[in-house]
Amino acid sequence: NAGVMQNPRHLVRRRGQEARLRCSPMKGHSHVYWYRQLPEEGLKFMVYLQKENIIDESGMPKERFSAEFPKEGPSILRIQQVVRGDSAAYFCASSPLASGSFSYEQYFGPGTRLTVT
Amino acid sequence: AQSVTQLDSQVPVFEEAPVELRCNYSSSVSVYLFWYVQYPNQGLQLLLKYLSGSTLVKGINGFEAEFNKSQTSFHLRKPSVHISDTAEYFCAVEMDSSYKLIFGSGTRLLVRP
C-alpha cells in the first residue's frame, strides 16, 4: 500500500531553468495539495487540485508557478525561470473524498528539495 | 487573519523527562487540529488529530494533545520522551472544513541523553 510518492527527492537547478516536480497520490485519492516549506519555516499552502481541475490556487505566486493534475498520471508543479528564492522543500499531500463531519485528512509525501544555484 | 502560533522554536529536554509543545491558534470558526512530526529530510507524519468529541486526543508514539476551545490551544504532551523523538513538530489547523491546512512555524524537540 504505497503512500504519496514524490520525485525527484532532490533537484538542483541553475537560475533561469525550469523545475518540474511530480506527485503521485495514494491509491484511491483524488485530491492533491501542494505546500512549500522555506528554510526554518512551517509549510505554506500553495494549491489544491482535483483531477483536471484547479480548485484553489490562492497560495501560488502569480508568476512562473503552475500546477496541474491530469486525468492520467501524476500531479505536476512547474516553476519556470527559477530564482534563488525558490529554493525550498515542496511537499505534496493527498486525501480521499471525505464525507460527513470528518476532515479531508491529508497524507504527505517525502517532499522534493529544490536548490537553485 | 487566521494563524497558528508555536511560541517555542526549540525545546531541549532530557531523555525520560516529560515534555509539552505549545500551540495556539486564532479563529472564530470551527476548526480541526493536527500535530505532525517531521524527521530530518523526511516528509510529515500525522501524530494525532482533533475533529470533534473528547478534547483529549491520543496519538502514535505515546503522544497526546488537549483541545482547549476557550484558550484556543492544542498543546502536545508526552510523559516520557526518548532520543528517537528528536524531530520537528508542527501544529496545523484546518478552519471550517476548508481543506487548507495552516501550519505553525514548528518546534524542534531536542532530546538529550
Interface residues (C-beta under 8 A of the other chain):
Chain A: V4 Q6 H31 Y33 Y35 E40 E41 G42 L43 K44 F45 Y48 D56 G59 F91 A93 S95 S101 F102 S103 Y104 E105 Q106 Y107 F108 G109 P110 G111 R113
Chain B: V4 Q6 Y32 Y36 N41 Q42 G43 L44 Q45 L46 K49 L51 S52 F90 A92 E94 S97 Y99 K100 L101 I102 F103 G104 S105 G106
